[in-house]
Amino acid sequence: MNRQAQAAVLFLLGAALLHAGFTDLYLRYVKAGLRPMLLASGVVLVAAAVATVWYEWRAKKEKEAKKDTRGEPAEPGEDGAHDGHGEHREPRVSWLLVLPLLALILVAPPALGSYSALRTGTALQQPLGYAALPADGPLRLNLVDYAGRAAYGHGRSLGDRQVKVTGFVALDGTGTPYLVRMALNCCAADAQPVKVGLTGRIPPVLQPDTWLEVTGTYTAKRTRDPVNGRPIPFIEVSGAVPVKAPKDPYDETWNN
């Protein structure tokens, strides 16, 4: 690519990053804490594109000024056009590099869901400790927090208290339902599921990838993830209602 084409690609890439960063689109790719870095990268790329165009324009003007001073005619092909003897044009296929950028701007990819969750082992790890819980009332817990307390804390901090957790539904090959959140370390490329099995008063019809708010209590029931052998705790369901998918579909608390 010539300088103008390089500048165009830089500008489009920077614009795509800024578009993602100023909307919720970036949450489909990276965790929320990386938003400032994403925006800074977009600004740098746009600035680099503008600087490239400006330097190219200034160099061209200086070259024309020197030729005018010497009274020399402009040489054919100096503007990068192919004249049969000078510098050849870059292949047009190189502009296909722009297509992924346009896709990033125009198409919002879906968040990872049940298909990925069932083919990846649970990312649940033993917590270093547990935060204190409110003394009264039902507990509204992050699904990862509940899973850690149930699997590794054996429910001691939960007792028989009512718990509310939210996630999307995944059904394994035997029809066993799980409530899942995809956990991020950095970006969607390294997302791994944290799974909680559902038992008790399970809704009669469950659709994979449907988001549910589940109300229930701790149960000692658990199983092993067939992918990596780590524990999957269960929750004794007393009620479940469909909810709208959250703005940030990923969970980044598991490794904090």
Residue pairs with C-beta under 8 A, 6 or more apart in sequence:
1 9
1 90
1 94
2 80
2 90
3 52
3 53
3 56
4 53
4 56
5 90
5 94
5 95
6 52
7 49
7 50
7 52
7 53
7 56
8 49
8 98
9 97
9 98
9 101
10 45
10 46
10 48
10 49
10 52
11 45
11 46
11 49
11 50
12 98
12 101
12 102
12 105
13 45
13 101
14 41
14 42
14 43
14 44
14 45
14 46
14 47
14 48
14 49
15 42
15 46
15 105
16 42
16 101
16 104
16 105
17 38
17 39
17 41
17 42
17 45
18 39
18 42
18 43
18 46
19 25
19 105
20 26
20 29
20 38
20 104
21 35
21 38
21 39
21 42
22 39
24 247
24 248
25 108
26 34
26 35
26 38
27 247
27 248
27 249
27 250
28 108
28 109
28 110
28 111
28 188
28 249
29 187
29 188
30 38
30 184
30 186
30 187
30 188
31 184
31 186
31 187
31 250
31 252
32 248
32 252
33 252
34 186
34 187
63 78
64 74
67 73
67 74
76 83
76 86
77 83
77 85
77 86
77 87
78 86
80 87
80 89
81 89
82 88
82 89
111 182
111 188
111 245
111 249
111 250
112 182
112 188
112 191
112 249
112 250
113 168
113 170
113 208
113 209
114 168
114 169
114 170
114 171
114 180
114 208
114 209
115 208
116 182
116 191
116 193
117 170
117 178
117 180
117 182
117 193
117 195
118 170
118 172
119 227
120 192
120 193
120 227
121 192
121 225
121 227
121 228
121 229
121 230
122 192
122 193
122 194
122 195
122 225
122 227
122 228
122 230
122 231
122 232
123 183
123 192
123 193
123 194
123 254
124 144
124 147
124 148
124 151
124 194
124 195
124 230
124 231
124 232
124 254
125 148
125 254
125 255
126 148
126 152
127 148
127 149
127 152
127 153
130 145
130 148
130 149
130 153
130 157
131 145
133 139
133 157
138 161
138 162
138 163
138 164
138 215
139 158
139 161
139 162
139 163
139 164
140 163
140 164
140 165
141 149
141 163
141 164
141 165
142 165
142 181
142 251
142 253
143 165
143 166
143 167
143 179
143 180
143 181
143 194
143 196
143 251
144 181
144 183
144 194
144 251
144 253
144 254
145 253
146 158
146 163
146 165
146 196
146 233
146 235
147 194
147 195
147 196
147 232
147 233
148 254
149 155
149 156
149 157
149 158
149 218
150 158
150 196
150 218
150 219
150 222
150 233
150 234
150 235
151 222
151 231
151 232
151 233
152 231
154 220
155 218
155 219
155 220
158 217
158 218
159 218
160 217
160 218
161 217
161 218
162 215
162 216
162 217
162 238
163 215
163 216
163 217
163 218
163 235
164 213
164 214
164 215
165 179
165 196
165 213
165 214
165 216
165 235
166 179
166 211
166 212
166 213
166 214
166 243
166 246
167 179
167 180
167 181
167 196
167 211
167 212
167 214
168 179
168 180
168 181
168 208
168 209
168 210
168 211
168 212
168 245
168 249
169 177
169 178
169 179
169 180
169 206
169 207
169 208
169 209
169 210
169 211
169 212
170 177
170 178
170 179
170 180
170 193
170 195
170 208
170 209
171 177
171 178
171 206
171 208
172 178
176 197
177 197
177 198
177 202
177 206
178 195
178 196
178 197
178 198
178 232
179 195
179 196
179 197
179 198
179 212
179 214
179 235
180 193
180 194
180 195
180 196
181 193
181 194
181 250
181 251
182 191
182 192
182 193
182 194
182 249
182 250
182 251
183 191
183 192
183 193
183 194
183 250
183 251
183 252
183 253
183 254
183 255
184 190
184 191
184 250
184 251
184 252
185 252
185 255
188 250
191 250
194 251
194 254
195 225
195 232
196 232
196 233
196 234
196 235
197 221
197 222
197 223
197 232
197 233
197 234
197 235
198 214
198 234
198 235
198 237
198 240
199 219
199 221
199 234
199 235
199 236
199 237
200 216
200 219
200 235
200 236
200 237
200 238
201 237
201 238
201 239
201 240
202 237
202 240
203 212
203 240
210 242
211 242
211 243
211 244
211 245
211 246
212 240
212 241
212 242
212 243
213 240
213 241
213 243
214 235
214 237
214 239
214 240
215 237
215 238
215 239
215 240
216 235
216 236
216 237
216 238
216 239
217 235
217 236
217 238
218 235
218 236
219 233
219 234
219 235
219 236
221 233
221 234
221 236
222 231
222 232
222 233
222 234
223 231
223 232
223 234
224 230
224 231
224 232
225 231
225 232
